[in-house]
Amino acid sequence: MTTTSRPDTSTDTRSAAAFARAQQVTPGGVNSPVRAFLSVGGTPRFIASAKGPYLYDVDGNELVDLICSWGPMLLGHAHPEVIGAVAEAASRGTSYGAPTTAEVELAAEIIDRTPVEQVRLVNSGTEATMSVLRLARGITGRDKVVKFAGCYHGHVDALLAAAGSGVATLAIPGSPGVTEATTADTIVLPYNDRAAVREAFATYGDQIACLFTEAAAGNMGVVPPGVEDGVGFNRFLADLCHQHGALFVSDEVMTGFRIDRSGQYGLDGVVPDLMTFGKVMGGGFPAAAFGGRAELMQSLAPVGGVYQAGTLSGNPVASTAGLTTLRLATDAVYAHVDRASARLQAEVATALATAGVPHVIQAAGNLFSVFFVPEGVTAVPDYATAATQDTAAYAAFFHAMLDAGVYLPPSAYEGWFLSAAHDDAALDRVVDALPRAAAAAAAAAGGRG
């Protein structure tokens, strides 16, 4: 897949100047690759502030935000109660390198809402998955890990092979710097392919430490776990893991507390051995967590032999932001986001169908993706199908929406996020922009990257 070239005709000179300066001091001008607009072309917008459902860039443009910082801003930007709690916490000091009650309360809140019995707080989703992988290997004494093509579990060496998200956007199958010895222990399978999973366990079952999956895949676009003969894919995976003595790991960095208050979307009623969390549970701050059954978590230092540590883990300000956000994330909040998401899914489908643009819309609760797949494709079950997208059509759609004041994910391989702050006025602006954007996509269709 190639990147999309788009002449920058924008009059937003401050963003252009900021990007030029950023490219001098930061590789590619960004601190996370998908922000660079490489797959859609043009110059990224630099954001000065945000409030409710809106972003405000450095040129003063107001944009309806449909990425919500890639998920954390469930309540909307700058929620007054979250900001107030954070300001109070920061006034007492920003980091101590010692235990605080805030981190204990956040861990307790996560335990109260999920199947996990104990939690360890960390600073990022990548750190959470890295730690879980080490823990699983330490517990089982095995080396191999199973993951699925298109599922992104952070930039951990062993889990970066055939990842989605920014890696899919940049068409990098793995990454230079990851050794062959590391990837030799990683078994990459097609998502939703039960026969492939059975074959992998039949061949390597006594060597597999754990299997990583997203509760619902969200980094190749949103791809829910399938159901066969009444058995969900995640149930199937958990049962197979346990038959072979491997640990079943559910990565909920994206779905956890974003889909509903329990942090248990798509698990088919099965309780994972280990889970990872991030995004919403940090309230927009760098925070994440992993947890599981107490006897497994007790293998971590200082009580067990598997070492994991972090100076900023359980940071008092981040813990306060996450705790406040989770406590405000009521059933009414999720009901509002569900309604907003359902409305947008329907309006996007209508606009694209009217313009004659082939597409598939898939959702995991209120998290959804629009796939610009070829005519005749009615579902996207895996990364191979997601990769058939017409990225040129998506780029045209993206820029038409941006020009109309709507900020979509700058990649065809990402989910759309809404918040409790997305009211009718914000949604109406999105809906009003759709017909012209759909027409732009129709005009660009056929230029697949």
VENGIVEN-V593599 format. One record per helix or strand. SS is the DSSP state (H for helix, E for strand). FROM is the first residue (numbers start at 0). TO is the last residue. Records with the same first field share a line. If there is no record, write none. Layout:
SS: FROM-TO + FROM-TO
This chain:
H: 12-24 + 26-28 + 32-35 + 67-70 + 79-90 + 100-112 + 124-139 + 156-158 + 164-169 + 179-182 + 193-206 + 232-242 + 278-281 + 293-296 + 315-327 + 330-354 + 382-385 + 390-402 + 423-443
E: 46-51 + 53-56 + 61-64 + 76-76 + 117-121 + 143-147 + 185-188 + 207-213 + 216-216 + 222-222 + 226-227 + 230-231 + 246-251 + 273-276 + 287-291 + 299-299 + 305-305 + 359-363 + 366-370 + 405-406 + 415-415
